[in-house]
Amino acid sequence: MLGMLLPALVTAVSLLILDWLLPGVKIDTITTSLIAAVSIGVVNAIIKPVIHLLSLPLTIVTFGLFSLVINGFCFWLAAVLVPGFHVYGPIGFIVGPIALSFLSTTFGHYIAESQGKLPQATD
């Protein structure tokens, strides 16, 4: 149970930090942040693979840069689905998903390391 709840909580906290850092991302409440985290997870699990597959030729032609547009679209779509979660302008559309990924990965690794679940480097 904790294995499914923890990534959503990490994403929710990351979204609250994005609300504070980026002018293009706005979240009204903590509850909205939790709902938005679940919505982002659902959009990324169901809709994003279909869009990636359909846009594969364009992604190849742009040497993968179109993936930024796909990530921004999925981030925006999650914002459309959740009232109180807003994405504005190119900063929110392009930089928002990149920053969310960075923050979520950083916090996720920190939590896993503090619980002793990441292997430590050996010499």
N, C-alpha and C positions, 0 to 999 in steps of 0.2 A: 504493500500500500504506500509506504513511504517512498518507494522507488518511482511511483507515478506522481506523487504530490510534490516532492522536492524540486523537480525541474520547473513545474508551474510556479512555485513560490520564488525560485531564483529568477525566472523570467519576469514575474510581477514586480519584484524589487528592482530589477534592471529597468523596467518600464518607468517606474517612479523616478529613478535617477535620470533617465532620458528626458522626462518631463521637466526636470530641473535644469538639465544641461542644454538641450536643443530647443531652439525657438520654434521648430516645426512640428513638435510632438506635444500634445496636451492631453492630460488625463485628469478627470475631475476628482475621483475618490480612490481610496485604496481598494474598495470592492470592485470598482471599474477596472483597476489594474489587474486584479485576479481573474476577472472574466475575460479581459483582453489577452492575458497570457494563455488561457485555455483556447480562446478563439484563434490566436496565432498558431498554436500547436495543431489545431484541427485543420486550418487552412494550409499549413505547411505539409501536413500528412496526406491530405486528400486532393487538394486543388493544385498545389505547386508541382507535383510530379507530372500531371497531365499537361500543364502549361509548358514545362520544360521539354516534354516529348514533342509537343506540337511546334514549338519554336526552335527545335534543334538545328535546322538549317540556318536560321538567322543567328543563332548563337555561334555556330561554326564560322560563319562569314565574318562575324565581329570579334573573332578570337576570344569568345567567352564574355565579352563586355555586356552582352545583352542579358546576362544573368543578373546584373545589377538592376536592370529594369524589371525583371521578373520578381526579384526579391522586394523591390519597392512596391510593385503592384500587389503582391500578397500581403505586405504590411498594410498598405492602404485598404485592401479588401477587409482585413480583420478590423480596421478602424471603422469601416462602414457598417459592419455587423454589430458592433458594440457601441451603444449610446454612451457618450461621455468620454470616448477615446477618439481623438482627432489628429489627423496628419495633414500638415499644411506645407505647400511649396516644395521646391527641390531639396532643401535641407532635410525635411522630414521624410521625403520620398526616397532619396538615395542614401543619405548619411544615417538616417534612423535605423534601418535594418542592419547596417554594418556595425554601428555602435551597439545595438542590442545584442548582436552576436558576440561582439568582443566582451561586453559586460557579463553576459550570461555565462560564457565560457570561463571567464576569470573567476566569477563567484562560484560556479560549479566546481572548478578545480580546487578552489580554496576550501570549500565545504568538504569535498571528498578527501582532501589531504588532511584536514583537521579531524576527520573520522578515521583516518588511517587506511583508506581504501585505494589510494594511488600507490603504485610501487615506487620506492625510492631508488634513485640512481646509485649504483655501486661502482666502486673504483676497481 
